[in-house]
Structures are given as structure tokens and as C-alpha cells.
Amino acid sequence: MREEVDNFQIRLIQRVLEEENGNWSAASRRLKVNRANLNRLAKRLGIKVEKQVAVSINVEAEMETGL
């Protein structure tokens, strides 16, 4: 039973962190847990997620400059 709970928590935390681009504070707010507790739980579960950097490209600006 414990293993099933751990697997559920791993999937949930990883999904929320992915949706929040690795932002632990935003993920903890969505999960309604204290950030420090989320970090401790993630460490116990072996979860490590790097913060992703979103890159947006302004296509119109590139077309105007000829890039």
C-alpha cells in the first residue's frame, strides 16, 4: 500500500512541477502544502526537477528584421 501511495505522490508532484515549469513555490501553492514540506516530501521520494526556462520568439519581429 505504501508503495502505491508513494507512486501516486511522485506522479502528482512531477506533473504539477512540470506544469509550473519547475517553480516549487507555485507547485506548493497548487498542491496546498508548505513549500518546505513539499521539498522534504520530494527529497524522500527521490524527486528532482530542474527549473525550465521558457523561450518565446516574436515571429513578426524576426520577419521584419529579416532573420
KAGI-V50854 format. One record per residue. RES is the residue in three letters. SS is DSSP state (A for helix, B for strand, O for the rest). PSI is psi in radians with two decimals (999 if undefined). Layout:
res-><RES | RES>
ss-><SS | SS>
psi-><PSI | PSI>
//
This chain:
res-><MET | ARG | GLU | GLU | VAL | ASP | ASN | PHE | GLN | ILE | ARG | LEU | ILE | GLN | ARG | VAL | LEU | GLU | GLU | GLU | ASN | GLY | ASN | TRP | SER | ALA | ALA | SER | ARG | ARG | LEU | LYS | VAL | ASN | ARG | ALA | ASN | LEU | ASN | ARG | LEU | ALA | LYS | ARG | LEU | GLY | ILE | LYS | VAL | GLU | LYS | GLN | VAL | ALA | VAL | SER | ILE | ASN | VAL | GLU | ALA | GLU | MET | GLU | THR | GLY | LEU>
ss-><O | A | A | A | A | A | A | A | A | A | A | A | A | A | A | A | A | A | A | O | O | O | O | A | A | A | A | A | A | A | A | O | O | O | A | A | A | A | A | A | A | A | A | A | A | O | O | O | O | O | O | O | O | O | O | O | O | O | A | A | A | A | A | A | A | O | O>
psi-><-0.76 | -0.72 | -0.69 | -0.72 | -0.79 | -0.78 | -0.68 | -0.80 | -0.71 | -0.87 | -0.75 | -0.87 | -0.78 | -0.72 | -0.81 | -0.73 | -0.70 | -0.78 | -0.48 | 0.28 | 0.68 | 0.17 | 1.84 | -0.63 | -0.80 | -0.70 | -0.72 | -0.63 | -0.78 | -0.66 | -0.10 | 0.77 | 2.70 | 2.43 | -0.71 | -0.70 | -0.67 | -0.75 | -0.74 | -0.75 | -0.78 | -0.71 | -0.78 | -0.64 | -0.12 | 0.48 | 2.26 | 2.04 | 2.21 | 2.55 | 2.25 | 2.53 | 2.12 | 2.36 | 2.20 | 2.51 | 2.25 | 1.72 | -0.71 | -0.74 | -0.67 | -0.67 | -0.65 | -0.61 | -0.09 | 0.31 | 999>
//
